[in-house]
Amino acid sequence: MRFKSGWLVLVFLLTTPLLAQDTSRSAPTTVTVPLALDQGRIVIDVDLPLPDDSTQRVRGWVDNGNPNLTMTQRIANLLGVKAVCTGQDCTAKPNPPAAALEVLIGGLKVSLPSTGDTKILATPSLAPGMSAEINLPSTALRNYDVLINFPDHEFTIALPGRLKFNGVKSKALIAGDGLIRIPSRIENKNYDLSLDLASSVNFVSAELFDKLSNAHPNWPHMTGAVGPFNTGELASEPDWKLMRVDRLQYGPLFLTDVAVTPFPANPTPVLEQRESAAAAGLLSSEALINYRVGLDYTHSAVYFDIGRTARFPDFDVVGLILRPGVETGFTVVGIADLDGQPSVDGVRVGDQLVAVNDVPVADSTIGQVWSLLQGTPGQERKLTLARSGKQFSVVARAKHFLGDTGNDSVRKKPEYR
C-alpha cells in the first residue's frame, strides 16, 4: 500500500505542473489578433460560444465610440437572445444573471454588457457596406486594457494591468460608459475632443467649423464626402463641407492638416449619441492612422506611440460618393467637384458601380471599394457602371482632394507636448 501511495504522489507531482500549464494556455490573459481596417472601422474575428458548447466565428466591430451592444438578428438567434420589436426597431430582453453574454477573442473571454439596451438589426451587417455582425462597445472594452496598432494591423486586448503601454501618455476623461474625451486645443482655445477609433470621419460642431472656416478661408475646403469620409450611412454625405485644420493639439500630440466636417443636421441615432458625448468634436482613425493607440481605462489614460511618419494619402481618390445597398451593390449618390468642375466625366447620380479595374464590387465592403478607388493623383481607374439596365465603362483619374495647408514637413515629424 505504501508503494502504491508513493507512486500516486509521484504521479501527482509530475502531472501538476503540466495541468497548470495547460490551464494557463486555455485561459490567456493577453491576446493579439489581426485587424482589418474597413473604411477606418476596426474589424476582427470573434468566436461566439453557442448553447451547444460549440463556437462560431463571426466578424466583430471594435466600437469604442458607442456604449450600446449591437448585433444582427442572425447573431441574436445564435446566442439565444430574445428580442422585443416595435415595427422595424428591436431591442433585446435583459439577460438573467446566469445568461450573461460573452465572446472569445483569440481564446480570451470578453464579457459583453447587459442586453437591456442592445440593438438588434434586421440587416445582414451592423452598417451599410461592412462585414461585422456584432460590436464590442465601449461598455465592454472599458473592463480591459486595449491596444489598437494601426501600422501593424493588430488588436490587443488584456485583463487590466497585464498590458505594457508605450508612447506618450495623455490624461483622458472617461465616462462611466467608457466613452473617452481628450483635452485639446485649437487656435489657442481649449476643447474636449472625443476619441472614436470606430469611425473614419473627424467631426467638429457646426459652430466650431464655421468659426474656423470664416477665420481661415485659405485653408483647403471642398464639398462632398469622398475617400475615408464616405461611409454611405447618411444621405447628406454629397453635401458635407470638408476642411483641413492647419494645426491642433490633441492631448500631447500636435497634429497638422487634419480633415474635419461638421456634425450633420440629421445624424443616425448612433452618431447623434456620439455627438452629444463629444460636444466640440471627435477624432477618428483617419487622424491617428500612423499611431499605436493604447486605452488604459483603469488609469484614465491614453497612450500614443508613433509607428510611421510617412504621409497617408487619405484623399487621393476617384471623386465618387457612394451609398451601399442594404444587401449588395453601390449607387453613385454624388460626384465631387475639383476646381469648379466635376472630377469624374461620364458618370451620373443614380448609376450603379459594377466593377473597378474589372474587379466586381457587388459583394465588397465599402472599405474594399475605396481601396480600389485610391491612387496616386493622375492614376487611371476603369469604372464599370450600369444605367437603365445597360453596362458601360469610363476611365477616371484619382485626384488630390482637400489639398494640404502647407504643413507637410511638420506632419511628417510628429511633435509632442
C-alpha positions as CSV (number, residue, x, y, z in Angstrom):
1,M,0.0,0.0,0.0
2,R,2.9,2.4,0.8
3,F,4.4,1.5,-2.6
4,K,1.2,2.4,-4.4
5,S,0.7,5.5,-2.4
6,G,4.2,6.7,-3.2
7,W,3.6,6.2,-6.9
8,L,0.4,8.1,-6.7
9,V,2.1,11.0,-5.0
10,L,4.9,11.0,-7.6
11,V,2.5,10.9,-10.5
12,F,0.5,13.8,-9.0
13,L,3.7,15.9,-8.5
14,L,4.8,15.2,-12.1
15,T,1.5,16.0,-13.7
16,T,0.5,19.0,-11.6
17,P,2.9,21.4,-13.5
18,L,1.5,20.1,-16.8
19,L,-2.0,20.6,-15.7
20,A,-1.2,24.1,-14.5
21,Q,0.5,24.8,-17.9
22,D,-2.5,23.5,-19.8
23,T,-4.8,25.7,-17.8
24,S,-2.8,28.8,-18.4
25,R,-2.8,28.0,-22.1
26,S,-6.5,27.6,-22.2
27,A,-7.1,30.9,-20.3
28,P,-4.9,33.6,-21.8
29,T,-4.7,37.0,-20.1
30,T,-3.4,38.9,-23.1
31,V,-4.1,38.2,-26.8
32,T,-3.2,39.9,-30.1
33,V,-5.1,39.2,-33.2
34,P,-5.1,40.7,-36.8
35,L,-7.4,43.6,-37.5
36,A,-8.8,44.7,-40.8
37,L,-9.4,48.4,-41.4
38,D,-12.7,48.6,-43.3
39,Q,-13.2,52.3,-44.2
40,G,-11.3,53.1,-41.0
41,R,-13.5,50.8,-38.9
42,I,-11.7,48.2,-36.9
43,V,-12.9,44.7,-37.7
44,I,-11.6,41.5,-36.1
45,D,-12.6,37.8,-35.8
46,V,-14.6,36.9,-32.7
47,D,-15.9,33.5,-31.6
48,L,-19.4,33.1,-30.3
49,P,-19.9,30.4,-27.6
50,L,-23.1,28.7,-28.6
51,P,-25.6,26.9,-26.3
52,D,-24.5,23.5,-27.6
53,D,-20.9,24.2,-26.4
54,S,-19.6,24.8,-29.9
55,T,-18.3,28.1,-31.2
56,Q,-18.9,30.1,-34.4
57,R,-16.5,32.6,-35.8
58,V,-18.0,35.9,-37.0
59,R,-16.8,39.4,-37.7
60,G,-16.8,41.9,-34.9
61,W,-16.5,45.7,-34.9
62,V,-14.3,47.3,-32.2
63,D,-16.6,50.2,-31.4
64,N,-15.0,52.3,-28.6
65,G,-17.2,55.3,-29.5
66,N,-20.5,53.6,-28.9
67,P,-21.7,52.3,-25.5
68,N,-24.6,50.2,-26.8
69,L,-24.2,46.5,-27.7
70,T,-25.5,45.9,-31.3
71,M,-25.9,42.7,-33.2
72,T,-27.8,41.4,-36.2
73,Q,-30.8,39.2,-35.9
74,R,-28.7,36.2,-37.1
75,I,-26.3,36.7,-34.2
76,A,-29.1,37.2,-31.7
77,N,-30.6,33.9,-32.8
78,L,-27.3,32.1,-32.5
79,L,-26.8,33.4,-29.0
80,G,-30.4,32.7,-27.9
81,V,-31.1,36.4,-27.3
82,K,-34.8,37.2,-27.3
83,A,-35.9,40.5,-28.9
84,V,-38.8,42.8,-28.4
85,C,-39.8,44.6,-31.6
86,T,-41.9,47.7,-32.3
87,G,-42.2,47.9,-36.1
88,Q,-38.6,47.6,-37.5
89,D,-36.9,48.6,-34.2
90,C,-35.9,45.7,-32.0
91,T,-34.2,45.6,-28.6
92,A,-33.1,42.6,-26.6
93,K,-34.8,41.4,-23.5
94,P,-32.5,41.8,-20.5
95,N,-30.4,38.6,-19.8
96,P,-30.9,36.9,-16.4
97,P,-27.6,36.9,-14.4
98,A,-27.0,33.3,-15.3
99,A,-27.2,34.0,-19.0
100,A,-24.6,36.8,-19.3
101,L,-23.2,37.0,-22.8
102,E,-19.5,36.8,-23.7
103,V,-17.4,36.3,-26.8
104,L,-13.9,34.9,-27.4
105,I,-11.1,36.9,-28.9
106,G,-8.0,34.7,-29.5
107,G,-9.2,32.4,-26.7
108,L,-9.7,35.3,-24.2
109,K,-13.2,35.5,-22.8
110,V,-14.6,39.0,-23.1
111,S,-17.8,39.8,-21.3
112,L,-20.5,41.9,-23.0
113,P,-22.7,44.4,-21.3
114,S,-26.2,43.6,-20.2
115,T,-28.6,43.2,-23.2
116,G,-31.1,45.6,-21.7
117,D,-30.1,48.4,-24.2
118,T,-28.9,46.0,-27.0
119,K,-30.0,46.9,-30.5
120,I,-30.9,44.1,-32.9
121,L,-30.8,44.8,-36.6
122,A,-32.7,43.0,-39.3
123,T,-29.9,43.9,-41.8
124,P,-27.1,41.4,-42.7
125,S,-24.4,43.7,-41.0
126,L,-24.2,46.5,-38.5
127,A,-23.8,49.3,-41.1
128,P,-24.2,49.6,-44.8
129,G,-21.3,48.1,-46.8
130,M,-19.5,46.5,-43.9
131,S,-19.0,42.8,-42.8
132,A,-19.3,43.0,-38.9
133,E,-22.4,41.4,-37.3
134,I,-21.7,42.3,-33.7
135,N,-19.8,45.1,-32.0
136,L,-17.6,45.4,-29.0
137,P,-18.9,48.6,-27.4
138,S,-17.1,50.9,-25.0
139,T,-19.1,49.4,-22.1
140,A,-17.3,46.1,-22.8
141,L,-13.9,47.4,-23.7
142,R,-13.6,49.6,-20.6
143,N,-13.1,46.4,-18.5
144,Y,-9.9,45.6,-20.3
145,D,-6.6,47.0,-21.5
146,V,-6.7,47.7,-25.2
147,L,-4.1,48.4,-27.8
148,I,-5.0,49.3,-31.4
149,N,-1.9,49.1,-33.6
150,F,-2.8,50.8,-36.9
151,P,0.6,50.5,-38.6
152,D,0.9,46.7,-38.0
153,H,-2.9,46.0,-38.3
154,E,-3.1,44.3,-34.9
155,F,-5.6,44.4,-32.0
156,T,-4.5,43.5,-28.5
157,I,-6.9,43.1,-25.5
158,A,-5.8,42.0,-22.0
159,L,-7.0,41.8,-18.5
160,P,-6.4,45.0,-16.6
161,G,-2.8,45.6,-15.6
162,R,-1.5,42.9,-18.0
163,L,-0.5,45.2,-20.9
164,K,2.5,47.4,-21.0
165,F,1.8,50.6,-22.9
166,N,4.4,52.5,-24.9
167,G,4.5,56.0,-26.3
168,V,3.4,59.4,-24.9
169,K,0.7,59.4,-22.2
170,S,-2.3,61.6,-22.2
171,K,-4.8,62.0,-19.4
172,A,-8.3,61.2,-20.6
173,L,-11.8,61.9,-19.4
174,I,-13.5,58.6,-19.3
175,A,-17.2,58.4,-18.7
176,G,-19.0,55.6,-16.9
177,D,-20.0,54.1,-20.2
178,G,-16.4,54.0,-21.4
179,L,-16.6,57.0,-23.9
180,I,-13.3,58.9,-24.0
181,R,-12.5,62.6,-24.3
182,I,-9.1,64.1,-24.7
183,P,-8.2,67.7,-23.6
184,S,-7.4,69.5,-26.8
185,R,-6.6,73.0,-28.1
186,I,-7.4,74.6,-31.4
187,E,-6.5,78.2,-32.2
188,N,-5.3,78.7,-28.5
189,K,-8.7,77.7,-27.1
190,N,-9.4,74.6,-25.0
191,Y,-11.8,71.9,-26.2
192,D,-12.5,68.4,-25.3
193,L,-12.5,66.1,-28.4
194,S,-13.7,62.6,-28.2
195,L,-11.6,59.6,-29.2
196,D,-13.6,57.5,-31.6
197,L,-11.5,54.9,-33.4
198,A,-14.5,53.1,-34.6
199,S,-15.1,55.7,-37.3
200,S,-13.1,57.2,-40.2
201,V,-14.6,60.6,-40.0
202,N,-13.3,63.5,-37.9
203,F,-16.3,65.6,-36.8
204,V,-16.5,69.0,-35.1
205,S,-19.5,71.0,-34.1
206,A,-21.1,73.2,-36.7
207,E,-20.4,76.3,-34.6
208,L,-16.7,75.4,-34.4
209,F,-16.4,74.5,-38.1
210,D,-18.0,77.8,-39.2
211,K,-15.8,79.8,-36.8
212,L,-12.6,78.2,-38.1
213,S,-13.7,78.4,-41.7
214,N,-14.6,82.1,-41.5
215,A,-11.3,82.8,-39.8
216,H,-9.2,80.8,-42.3
217,P,-10.7,81.0,-45.8
218,N,-7.3,79.9,-47.2
219,W,-7.5,76.5,-45.5
220,P,-8.4,73.8,-48.1
221,H,-12.2,73.3,-48.4
222,M,-14.4,71.1,-50.5
223,T,-17.9,69.7,-50.8
224,G,-18.7,66.0,-50.8
225,A,-17.7,63.2,-48.5
226,V,-15.1,61.4,-50.7
227,G,-12.5,58.8,-49.6
228,P,-12.4,58.0,-45.8
229,F,-15.4,60.3,-45.1
230,N,-17.7,58.4,-47.4
231,T,-19.3,55.8,-45.1
232,G,-22.6,55.6,-47.0
233,E,-24.6,55.8,-43.8
234,L,-26.2,59.2,-44.4
235,A,-28.0,60.6,-47.4
236,S,-26.5,64.0,-46.8
237,E,-22.9,62.9,-47.5
238,P,-22.7,64.5,-51.0
239,D,-23.4,67.9,-49.4
240,W,-20.9,67.7,-46.5
241,K,-18.5,70.5,-46.1
242,L,-14.9,69.4,-45.6
243,M,-11.9,71.4,-44.4
244,R,-8.3,70.8,-43.3
245,V,-7.4,72.3,-40.0
246,D,-3.9,73.7,-40.1
247,R,-2.9,72.5,-36.6
248,L,-4.5,71.2,-33.4
249,Q,-3.2,69.9,-30.1
250,Y,-4.7,66.5,-29.1
251,G,-3.5,65.7,-25.6
252,P,0.3,65.5,-26.0
253,L,0.1,65.4,-29.8
254,F,0.4,68.3,-32.3
255,L,-1.4,67.2,-35.4
256,T,-1.5,69.1,-38.7
257,D,-3.6,69.1,-41.8
258,V,-6.5,67.4,-40.0
259,A,-9.6,66.9,-42.2
260,V,-12.9,67.7,-40.4
261,T,-16.5,68.1,-41.2
262,P,-19.4,69.4,-39.1
263,F,-21.8,67.0,-37.4
264,P,-24.7,66.5,-39.8
265,A,-28.1,68.1,-39.1
266,N,-29.9,64.7,-39.2
267,P,-27.5,62.1,-37.8
268,T,-28.2,58.5,-37.3
269,P,-29.1,57.5,-33.7
270,V,-25.6,56.2,-33.0
271,L,-23.9,59.3,-34.5
272,E,-26.3,61.5,-32.5
273,Q,-25.2,59.8,-29.3
274,R,-21.5,60.2,-30.3
275,E,-22.1,63.9,-31.0
276,S,-23.8,64.5,-27.6
277,A,-20.9,62.8,-25.8
278,A,-18.3,64.7,-27.9
279,A,-19.7,68.3,-27.7
280,A,-16.9,70.1,-29.6
281,G,-16.0,67.2,-31.8
282,L,-14.2,63.8,-32.2
283,L,-11.1,62.5,-33.9
284,S,-11.3,59.1,-35.6
285,S,-8.9,56.5,-37.0
286,E,-8.3,58.8,-40.0
287,A,-6.4,61.3,-37.9
288,L,-4.4,58.7,-35.9
289,I,-3.7,56.1,-38.6
290,N,0.1,56.3,-38.0
291,Y,-0.2,55.5,-34.3
292,R,-0.5,52.6,-31.9
293,V,-3.2,53.8,-29.5
294,G,-3.3,52.3,-26.0
295,L,-6.5,52.6,-24.0
296,D,-5.8,52.3,-20.3
297,Y,-9.3,52.6,-18.9
298,T,-8.3,51.7,-15.3
299,H,-6.0,54.7,-15.0
300,S,-8.0,57.1,-17.3
301,A,-5.1,57.4,-19.7
302,V,-4.5,57.0,-23.5
303,Y,-1.1,56.3,-25.0
304,F,0.1,57.4,-28.5
305,D,3.0,55.5,-29.9
306,I,4.1,56.7,-33.4
307,G,4.5,53.8,-35.8
308,R,5.3,55.5,-39.0
309,T,5.9,59.1,-40.2
310,A,5.1,58.8,-44.0
311,R,2.1,60.8,-45.1
312,F,-1.0,58.6,-45.6
313,P,-2.7,59.6,-48.9
314,D,-6.2,59.9,-47.4
315,F,-7.9,61.9,-50.0
316,D,-6.0,60.9,-53.2
317,V,-9.0,59.1,-54.7
318,V,-11.5,59.0,-57.6
319,G,-14.2,61.6,-56.7
320,L,-17.3,59.4,-56.4
321,I,-19.6,59.5,-53.4
322,L,-21.2,56.1,-52.9
323,R,-24.1,54.6,-51.0
324,P,-24.1,50.8,-50.3
325,G,-27.2,48.8,-50.7
326,V,-28.8,47.1,-47.8
327,E,-27.9,43.7,-49.2
328,T,-25.4,44.3,-52.0
329,G,-24.1,46.8,-54.6
330,F,-23.2,50.5,-54.6
331,T,-25.0,53.5,-56.0
332,V,-23.4,56.7,-57.1
333,V,-25.1,59.5,-55.0
334,G,-22.7,62.3,-55.8
335,I,-19.6,63.4,-57.8
336,A,-17.2,65.7,-56.1
337,D,-16.1,68.9,-57.8
338,L,-12.5,69.9,-58.3
339,D,-11.6,73.5,-59.3
340,G,-15.3,74.1,-60.0
341,Q,-15.7,71.1,-62.4
342,P,-17.0,67.5,-61.8
343,S,-14.0,65.4,-61.1
344,V,-15.3,62.3,-63.0
345,D,-16.8,62.6,-66.5
346,G,-19.4,60.4,-67.9
347,V,-20.9,59.3,-64.5
348,R,-24.3,60.4,-63.2
349,V,-26.0,60.3,-59.9
350,G,-28.0,57.1,-59.8
351,D,-25.6,55.0,-61.7
352,Q,-24.7,51.6,-60.2
353,L,-21.0,50.9,-59.7
354,V,-20.4,47.3,-61.0
355,A,-16.6,47.0,-61.1
356,V,-13.3,48.9,-60.7
357,N,-10.5,47.8,-63.0
358,D,-12.6,44.7,-63.8
359,V,-12.9,43.7,-60.1
360,P,-16.6,43.2,-59.3
361,V,-17.7,45.2,-56.3
362,A,-21.3,44.0,-55.7
363,D,-20.4,41.9,-52.6
364,S,-17.5,44.0,-51.4
365,T,-17.4,46.2,-48.3
366,I,-17.2,50.0,-48.8
367,G,-13.7,49.9,-47.5
368,Q,-12.7,47.4,-50.1
369,V,-14.2,49.5,-52.8
370,W,-12.3,52.6,-51.7
371,S,-9.1,50.7,-51.6
372,L,-9.7,50.2,-55.4
373,L,-10.5,53.8,-55.9
374,Q,-7.4,55.2,-54.1
375,G,-4.3,56.0,-56.1
376,T,-1.6,58.4,-56.9
377,P,-3.1,61.6,-58.4
378,G,-3.4,61.0,-62.1
379,Q,-3.6,57.3,-62.0
380,E,-6.4,55.8,-64.1
381,R,-9.2,53.6,-62.8
382,K,-11.5,51.8,-65.2
383,L,-15.1,52.1,-63.8
384,T,-17.8,49.7,-65.0
385,L,-21.2,51.1,-64.3
386,A,-24.9,50.3,-65.0
387,R,-27.6,52.7,-66.1
388,S,-31.1,51.8,-67.1
389,G,-30.1,48.1,-67.2
390,K,-27.1,48.7,-69.5
391,Q,-23.5,48.5,-68.6
392,F,-20.8,50.9,-69.8
393,S,-17.3,51.9,-68.8
394,V,-15.5,55.2,-68.2
395,V,-11.9,56.0,-67.3
396,A,-11.5,58.1,-64.2
397,R,-8.4,59.5,-62.6
398,A,-7.5,59.7,-59.0
399,K,-7.4,63.4,-57.8
400,H,-5.7,65.1,-54.9
401,F,-8.7,66.4,-53.0
402,L,-8.6,68.7,-50.0
403,G,-5.0,69.9,-50.6
404,D,-2.7,70.5,-47.6
405,T,-2.4,73.7,-45.6
406,G,1.4,73.7,-46.2
407,N,2.4,71.8,-43.0
408,D,3.6,68.6,-44.7
409,S,7.1,68.9,-43.1
410,V,5.5,69.3,-39.6
411,R,3.2,66.4,-40.2
412,K,5.9,64.0,-41.2
413,K,7.8,64.7,-38.0
414,P,5.4,64.4,-35.1
415,E,5.7,66.8,-32.1
416,Y,4.8,66.1,-28.5
417,R,4.0,68.4,-25.7
